[in-house]
Amino acid sequence: EPVAVAGGARGRGRRSSPGWIACALALTFAVAARAQTLPPSPTFPAAPALPPSGAPAPNPLPPQYAQFGAEYRAQAPSLAGVPASTPGSPTPAAPNPSGWQPPTLTPEEGPPEPIPAPDPMPPTWPDYEDARPGFFSWLLQEPFWGATGPQPGCCDGPYWGDGEEPWVFQVLPTGLIYRSYLAGRREARMAFFTGKQNVMGNVWEATLGGRVAILRYGTTNPIFPEGWEIDVEGASFSRLDPIVGPQDLIANDYRFGLPVTYGRGKWQYKFAVWHLSSHLGDEYMVRQQTFDRINYVRNAFVVGAAWTPVLNIRAYAEVGWAFHTNGGAKPWETQFGIEYRPGYATGLKGAPFAAVDAHLLEDRNFNGNFVAQTGWAWRGVAGQIFRLGVEYVTGTTTQYSFEGNYEQQVGFAVWYDF
């Protein structure tokens, strides 16, 4: 029976209703039954055990980043205790006097999550994709980097490749540190000129030769390598008469040498020793029996420097001193010029080029010849250049068998530089 409560409060002090009790019990049994149908709770592996106090952590750098170990430890204080690595050698294991080993996960637990390696390119280096192309490249809407992609070691700051690529010894490396001058008339390359001049009329001039690297201690970049390099060069410079003979040989000069070059960033330097001699053609001597042959010879040392402020432009200058001369040659000479050429692999489309060069000699009272070229060029992934264009030459002769002649000639030419 309900019990009356003072104050007339309703529902207070009543006994629990049997219906509510039954509902609570039914809900409890339903939850218990549902719990039996759920999958078992997953088990997680225990947290890795910490090394004993004072034991250094293992080296997190993979072996392929061993060469950058010193740089990474300088940038990341957390790696300060890791021993140094020799470039190119596997990363040494950290000292472990306590014998502690990191925990090994079972196959069911899966491999541990890899530790990301530090970025080998410091954040202070320029963004190559933001580099500006030359005017003609922009006009032609050419990709600045051509088919080769960004060239390591280029194109901002006092040194383009500071620390980016290790220097290694290379036998017969690809590319050249100090390339031949585009408008130089006595550079070792493959070339052919056909045109007309004021002294001999129609002439052909062929250059057969080349220049290659033999040994380099430096980077492997084929277009803009850095380091020390030993090259060899050699070429013959022939002049032929396309009308008489036909194609009688008029004269032939020979040059061969041994350049030692050094390049770092935007500057390249050259020290070379070479021999140059002139020879009159036998057919010409038969026709001109009264002509006095000149045995012009120069054995000289040359020191040169080139500056490449941007990919497409190079300015250069060099001075030579001959320790042996003959045929009227005197010791001193100088050469300088500037050139605009593709600074990247151009692909099929190619790109324009232009170059000027001046060569002055003491035996000509420091007069000489001036050369201007322009046309279209294609550059390969190894830095080699093939060109088609026109050439204008004025001043003293470039064939030393005719020392004393002042010539002007203009015509069409093709050039190939290795």
C-alpha positions as CSV (number, residue, x, y, z in Angstrom):
1,E,0.0,0.0,0.0
2,P,1.3,3.5,-0.7
3,V,2.5,5.4,2.3
4,A,1.4,9.0,2.7
5,V,4.1,11.6,2.9
6,A,3.7,14.9,4.7
7,G,3.3,17.9,2.5
8,G,1.4,16.0,-0.1
9,A,4.4,15.4,-2.4
10,R,3.4,13.2,-5.3
11,G,5.3,10.0,-6.1
12,R,8.0,10.5,-3.4
13,G,8.7,7.5,-1.1
14,R,6.9,5.0,-3.3
15,R,8.1,1.4,-3.7
16,S,9.8,0.6,-7.1
17,S,7.4,-0.7,-9.7
18,P,8.0,-4.3,-10.9
19,G,7.6,-3.3,-14.5
20,W,10.6,-0.9,-14.5
21,I,12.7,-3.5,-12.9
22,A,11.9,-6.0,-15.7
23,C,12.7,-3.5,-18.4
24,A,16.1,-2.8,-16.9
25,L,17.0,-6.5,-16.7
26,A,15.9,-7.1,-20.3
27,L,18.1,-4.2,-21.6
28,T,21.1,-5.6,-19.6
29,F,20.7,-9.1,-21.1
30,A,20.4,-7.6,-24.6
31,V,23.7,-5.6,-24.3
32,A,25.5,-8.7,-23.0
33,A,24.3,-10.8,-25.9
34,R,25.4,-8.2,-28.5
35,A,28.9,-8.0,-26.9
36,Q,29.4,-11.7,-27.5
37,T,28.9,-11.2,-31.3
38,L,31.6,-8.5,-31.7
39,P,35.2,-9.4,-32.9
40,P,37.9,-9.4,-30.3
41,S,39.7,-6.1,-29.6
42,P,42.9,-5.7,-31.6
43,T,46.2,-6.0,-29.8
44,F,48.9,-3.4,-30.4
45,P,52.6,-4.1,-30.2
46,A,54.4,-2.9,-27.1
47,A,56.3,0.4,-27.4
48,P,59.9,-0.1,-28.4
49,A,62.2,-0.4,-25.5
50,L,64.4,2.7,-24.9
51,P,68.2,2.2,-25.0
52,P,70.1,2.3,-21.8
53,S,71.0,5.8,-20.6
54,G,74.0,7.2,-22.4
55,A,73.9,4.8,-25.3
56,P,73.9,6.7,-28.7
57,A,71.0,6.1,-31.1
58,P,71.7,4.2,-34.3
59,N,72.5,6.2,-37.5
60,P,69.2,7.0,-39.3
61,L,70.9,7.8,-42.6
62,P,70.6,5.2,-45.4
63,P,73.9,4.2,-47.0
64,Q,73.2,6.2,-50.2
65,Y,73.2,9.4,-48.1
66,A,76.5,8.6,-46.4
67,Q,78.4,11.2,-48.5
68,F,76.2,13.9,-47.1
69,G,76.5,12.7,-43.5
70,A,78.7,15.6,-42.3
71,E,76.4,18.2,-43.8
72,Y,73.3,16.6,-42.3
73,R,74.8,16.4,-38.8
74,A,75.7,20.1,-39.0
75,Q,72.1,20.9,-39.9
76,A,70.4,18.5,-37.5
77,P,71.7,18.7,-33.9
78,S,69.9,15.5,-33.1
79,L,72.4,13.6,-35.2
80,A,75.4,15.2,-33.4
81,G,76.5,11.9,-31.9
82,V,76.6,9.9,-35.1
83,P,80.2,9.2,-36.3
84,A,81.4,10.7,-39.6
85,S,81.1,8.8,-42.8
86,T,83.6,8.7,-45.7
87,P,82.0,9.8,-49.0
88,G,81.1,6.7,-51.0
89,S,81.4,4.3,-48.1
90,P,78.6,2.6,-46.1
91,T,77.3,4.4,-43.0
92,P,79.3,3.1,-40.0
93,A,77.3,1.6,-37.1
94,A,77.0,3.8,-34.0
95,P,79.1,2.7,-31.0
96,N,77.1,0.3,-28.8
97,P,79.2,-0.6,-25.7
98,S,76.1,-1.8,-23.8
99,G,75.0,-4.3,-26.4
100,W,71.5,-2.9,-26.7
101,Q,69.7,-3.7,-29.9
102,P,66.5,-2.1,-31.2
103,P,63.4,-4.4,-31.0
104,T,62.6,-6.6,-34.0
105,L,59.0,-6.8,-35.1
106,T,57.4,-10.1,-36.1
107,P,56.1,-10.5,-39.7
108,E,52.5,-10.2,-38.4
109,E,53.3,-6.8,-37.0
110,G,54.8,-5.6,-40.3
111,P,57.9,-3.6,-41.0
112,P,58.7,-0.5,-39.0
113,E,57.8,2.8,-40.5
114,P,60.9,4.1,-42.5
115,I,62.7,7.2,-41.2
116,P,62.7,9.9,-43.9
117,A,66.2,10.8,-45.0
118,P,67.3,14.4,-44.9
119,D,66.8,16.4,-48.1
120,P,70.2,16.5,-49.9
121,M,69.5,20.0,-51.3
122,P,69.8,22.7,-48.7
123,P,66.8,25.1,-48.6
124,T,69.1,28.1,-49.3
125,W,69.8,26.9,-52.9
126,P,67.9,28.6,-55.8
127,D,64.9,27.2,-57.4
128,Y,66.1,26.2,-60.8
129,E,62.7,26.3,-62.4
130,D,62.5,30.0,-61.6
131,A,65.7,30.8,-63.5
132,R,65.0,33.2,-66.4
133,P,65.8,32.0,-70.0
134,G,67.6,34.2,-72.6
135,F,65.6,36.6,-74.7
136,F,65.5,34.3,-77.8
137,S,64.6,31.3,-75.8
138,W,61.7,33.3,-74.3
139,L,60.7,34.5,-77.8
140,L,60.7,31.0,-79.1
141,Q,58.8,29.7,-76.0
142,E,61.4,27.1,-75.5
143,P,61.8,25.2,-72.3
144,F,64.8,26.8,-70.5
145,W,66.3,23.4,-69.6
146,G,65.5,21.6,-72.8
147,A,65.5,17.9,-72.8
148,T,68.0,17.4,-70.0
149,G,66.0,19.0,-67.2
150,P,67.7,21.2,-64.5
151,Q,71.4,21.1,-64.8
152,P,73.1,20.5,-61.4
153,G,75.5,23.3,-60.4
154,C,73.8,26.1,-62.2
155,C,72.9,29.1,-62.2
156,D,72.9,31.5,-59.2
157,G,75.3,32.6,-56.5
158,P,79.1,33.0,-56.7
159,Y,79.4,29.2,-57.1
160,W,76.8,27.3,-59.0
161,G,77.5,23.9,-57.6
162,D,78.6,24.5,-54.0
163,G,78.6,21.1,-52.4
164,E,75.8,19.7,-54.6
165,E,77.8,17.0,-56.3
166,P,80.9,15.3,-55.0
167,W,84.1,15.6,-57.0
168,V,85.4,12.2,-58.3
169,F,88.1,11.0,-60.6
170,Q,86.8,10.2,-64.2
171,V,88.7,8.7,-67.1
172,L,87.4,10.0,-70.5
173,P,84.6,12.1,-68.9
174,T,81.7,13.5,-70.8
175,G,81.7,17.2,-71.7
176,L,84.4,19.8,-71.3
177,I,85.1,22.3,-68.5
178,Y,86.6,25.0,-70.9
179,R,85.0,24.8,-74.3
180,S,86.5,26.0,-77.6
181,Y,85.6,29.6,-78.7
182,L,82.8,29.6,-81.2
183,A,84.3,32.3,-83.4
184,G,87.9,31.3,-82.9
185,R,89.5,30.5,-86.3
186,R,92.1,28.2,-84.9
187,E,90.1,26.1,-82.5
188,A,90.1,22.3,-82.8
189,R,86.7,21.2,-84.2
190,M,85.0,20.0,-87.3
191,A,84.0,22.8,-89.7
192,F,83.6,23.8,-93.3
193,F,83.4,27.3,-94.9
194,T,82.5,28.2,-98.5
195,G,82.6,31.8,-99.6
196,K,84.4,34.6,-101.4
197,Q,87.3,36.8,-100.4
198,N,89.0,39.9,-101.8
199,V,92.4,38.3,-102.5
200,M,91.9,34.7,-103.7
201,G,88.2,34.8,-104.9
202,N,86.2,31.7,-104.1
203,V,87.7,29.6,-101.4
204,W,86.8,26.5,-99.3
205,E,88.2,26.1,-95.8
206,A,87.9,22.9,-93.9
207,T,88.8,22.2,-90.3
208,L,89.3,18.5,-89.3
209,G,89.9,17.9,-85.6
210,G,88.5,17.9,-82.2
211,R,89.1,18.3,-78.5
212,V,88.3,15.8,-75.8
213,A,88.7,15.4,-72.1
214,I,91.1,12.6,-70.9
215,L,91.0,12.9,-67.1
216,R,88.9,14.9,-64.7
217,Y,88.7,15.3,-61.0
218,G,85.3,17.0,-60.5
219,T,81.6,16.7,-61.1
220,T,80.0,14.5,-63.8
221,N,77.7,17.2,-65.2
222,P,78.2,17.0,-69.0
223,I,77.2,20.6,-69.9
224,F,78.6,22.6,-67.0
225,P,81.1,20.3,-65.2
226,E,83.3,21.7,-62.4
227,G,86.8,20.6,-61.3
228,W,90.2,20.0,-62.8
229,E,90.6,18.5,-66.2
230,I,93.2,17.4,-68.7
231,D,92.3,17.7,-72.4
232,V,93.9,16.9,-75.8
233,E,93.2,18.8,-78.9
234,G,94.4,18.8,-82.5
235,A,93.2,19.9,-85.9
236,S,94.3,20.7,-89.5
237,F,93.1,24.0,-91.1
238,S,93.0,23.7,-94.9
239,R,92.2,26.2,-97.6
240,L,91.3,24.9,-101.0
241,D,90.5,26.4,-104.4
242,P,87.1,25.2,-105.5
243,I,87.6,26.3,-109.1
244,V,91.2,25.3,-110.1
245,G,92.3,21.7,-110.1
246,P,89.5,21.1,-109.1
247,Q,89.8,21.7,-105.3
248,D,93.6,22.2,-105.3
249,L,95.1,22.5,-101.8
250,I,96.3,26.0,-101.3
251,A,97.6,25.9,-97.7
252,N,97.3,23.9,-94.5
253,D,98.0,24.9,-90.9
254,Y,98.3,22.3,-88.1
255,R,97.7,22.8,-84.4
256,F,97.8,20.4,-81.5
257,G,98.1,20.9,-77.8
258,L,97.5,19.9,-74.2
259,P,95.1,22.1,-72.2
260,V,94.7,21.9,-68.4
261,T,91.5,23.5,-67.2
262,Y,89.7,24.4,-64.0
263,G,86.1,25.4,-63.6
264,R,84.2,26.6,-60.5
265,G,80.8,28.1,-60.8
266,K,80.6,30.9,-63.4
267,W,84.4,31.0,-64.0
268,Q,86.6,28.7,-66.0
269,Y,90.4,28.9,-66.5
270,K,92.8,27.4,-68.9
271,F,96.5,26.8,-69.1
272,A,97.7,25.1,-72.3
273,V,100.8,24.4,-74.3
274,W,100.4,24.0,-78.1
275,H,102.2,23.9,-81.4
276,L,101.1,25.6,-84.6
277,S,102.8,25.5,-88.0
278,S,101.9,26.5,-91.5
279,H,102.4,24.4,-94.7
280,L,101.9,25.4,-98.3
281,G,99.9,23.1,-100.5
282,D,101.8,21.1,-103.1
283,E,99.4,21.9,-106.0
284,Y,99.7,25.6,-105.2
285,M,103.5,25.4,-105.1
286,V,103.5,23.7,-108.5
287,R,101.3,26.5,-109.9
288,Q,103.1,29.3,-108.1
289,Q,106.8,28.3,-108.3
290,T,108.0,31.8,-107.6
291,F,106.1,32.0,-104.3
292,D,108.4,32.2,-101.3
293,R,107.3,29.7,-98.7
294,I,107.1,30.8,-95.1
295,N,107.9,28.3,-92.3
296,Y,105.7,29.9,-89.7
297,V,105.9,28.2,-86.3
298,R,104.7,29.0,-82.8
299,N,105.3,26.8,-79.8
300,A,103.5,28.6,-77.0
301,F,102.1,28.7,-73.5
302,V,98.6,30.1,-73.2
303,V,96.6,31.3,-70.1
304,G,92.9,32.1,-70.5
305,A,89.8,32.8,-68.5
306,A,86.1,32.6,-69.3
307,W,83.1,34.1,-67.5
308,T,79.6,32.7,-67.9
309,P,77.2,35.1,-66.1
310,V,74.1,33.3,-67.4
311,L,73.6,30.0,-69.2
312,N,73.5,31.5,-72.7
313,I,76.4,34.0,-72.6
314,R,80.1,33.6,-72.2
315,A,82.9,36.2,-72.4
316,Y,86.6,35.2,-72.5
317,A,90.2,36.4,-72.9
318,E,93.6,34.7,-73.1
319,V,97.2,35.6,-73.5
320,G,99.9,33.5,-75.2
321,W,103.7,33.6,-75.1
322,A,105.7,31.5,-77.6
323,F,108.9,30.0,-76.3
324,H,109.9,29.0,-79.8
325,T,109.1,30.8,-83.1
326,N,110.1,30.7,-86.7
327,G,109.1,32.3,-90.0
328,G,108.6,35.8,-88.7
329,A,106.5,34.9,-85.7
330,K,107.0,36.8,-82.4
331,P,106.3,35.7,-78.8
332,W,103.1,37.6,-77.7
333,E,99.5,37.2,-78.8
334,T,96.1,37.8,-77.2
335,Q,92.6,36.7,-78.1
336,F,89.2,37.8,-76.6
337,G,85.5,37.7,-77.5
338,I,81.9,37.1,-76.4
339,E,79.3,34.6,-77.5
340,Y,75.6,33.9,-77.2
341,R,74.7,30.2,-77.6
342,P,72.2,27.7,-76.2
343,G,73.0,26.8,-72.7
344,Y,71.0,23.6,-72.6
345,A,70.0,20.6,-74.8
346,T,67.8,22.2,-77.5
347,G,66.1,19.2,-78.9
348,L,65.0,19.2,-82.6
349,K,64.0,22.9,-82.7
350,G,67.4,24.4,-82.0
351,A,68.2,28.0,-81.0
352,P,70.0,31.0,-82.4
353,F,73.7,31.8,-81.7
354,A,76.0,34.7,-82.3
355,A,79.7,35.2,-81.6
356,V,82.5,37.7,-82.2
357,D,86.3,37.1,-81.7
358,A,89.4,39.2,-82.1
359,H,92.9,37.7,-82.3
360,L,96.0,40.1,-82.1
361,L,99.6,39.1,-82.7
362,E,102.9,40.9,-81.9
363,D,104.4,40.0,-85.3
364,R,101.6,42.0,-86.9
365,N,102.2,45.0,-84.6
366,F,99.2,43.7,-82.5
367,N,96.9,43.9,-85.5
368,G,95.0,40.8,-86.3
369,N,91.7,39.5,-87.5
370,F,88.1,40.0,-86.4
371,V,85.5,37.3,-86.8
372,A,81.7,37.6,-86.5
373,Q,79.3,34.6,-86.8
374,T,75.5,34.1,-86.5
375,G,73.1,31.4,-87.3
376,W,71.2,28.5,-85.7
377,A,72.6,25.9,-83.3
378,W,71.6,22.6,-81.8
379,R,73.1,21.4,-78.5
380,G,73.1,17.8,-77.3
381,V,72.8,16.3,-73.9
382,A,76.6,16.0,-73.6
383,G,77.2,19.7,-74.4
384,Q,78.2,19.2,-78.0
385,I,77.1,21.9,-80.4
386,F,76.2,21.7,-84.1
387,R,75.8,25.1,-85.9
388,L,74.8,26.4,-89.3
389,G,75.3,30.1,-90.2
390,V,77.2,32.9,-91.9
391,E,80.7,34.1,-91.1
392,Y,82.5,37.3,-91.8
393,V,86.3,37.6,-91.4
394,T,88.4,40.8,-91.8
395,G,92.0,41.7,-91.1
396,T,95.3,39.8,-91.4
397,T,95.1,36.4,-92.9
398,T,94.2,33.3,-90.9
399,Q,96.5,31.2,-93.1
400,Y,100.0,31.8,-91.8
401,S,101.6,30.7,-95.1
402,F,100.4,34.1,-96.5
403,E,101.6,36.2,-93.6
404,G,101.3,39.9,-94.6
405,N,98.0,39.5,-96.5
406,Y,95.0,41.5,-95.5
407,E,91.8,39.7,-96.3
408,Q,88.1,40.0,-96.1
409,Q,85.8,37.1,-96.7
410,V,82.2,36.2,-96.1
411,G,80.3,33.0,-96.7
412,F,78.3,30.1,-95.3
413,A,79.7,27.6,-92.7
414,V,78.9,24.6,-90.6
415,W,80.6,23.8,-87.3
416,Y,80.6,20.9,-84.9
417,D,82.2,21.0,-81.5
418,F,82.6,17.8,-79.4
